[in-house]
Amino acid sequence: MSYNIDLQVDVDDKDLPGKEAFERWVSAALQGRLTRGEVCIRIVSAEESQELNREYRGKDKPTNVLSFPFEAPAGIPIDLLGDLAICADVVRQEAEEQNKPLEDHWAHMVIHGTLHLLGFDHIKDDEAEEMEALERELLAHLGIADPYEPA
């Protein structure tokens, strides 16, 4: 298995997980689904998150994670799955509000976003159930509690 993570940090936050953690979380989501893949993870400010969310989803507020799947032109073999934009401020705020360890919430957001890059979604109830069950399973393998259970 060969997974490449391009980590771009555009915020000054001493509590960010290290690159190895991001690699472990992406690998957990991809393992058994792909043997190769590249993901760009950009840690962004609330302002950048809000701008991206407004432009691509029509929602004028910052959000925890945005996923941008990449589709290569026909006939061009490339392992790039896409980009994740994760807002450090929103992740911290949600972890505090939900009484979750900050690193566990980071793991959840990375796995959640990576599953979106693989085509999983949660718009319809049955899709949401499938995606959430998979997130629970992947996080449990990492020793992280069910993110959907109230703390």
PyMOL commands that set and color helices and strands:
alter all, ss='L'
color gray80, all
select helices_A, chain A and resi 19-30+46-57+88-97+102-117+125-141
alter helices_A, ss='H'
color red, helices_A
select strands_A, chain A and resi 2-9+36-44+65-69+80-87
alter strands_A, ss='S'
color yellow, strands_A
deselect
rebuild
show_as cartoon
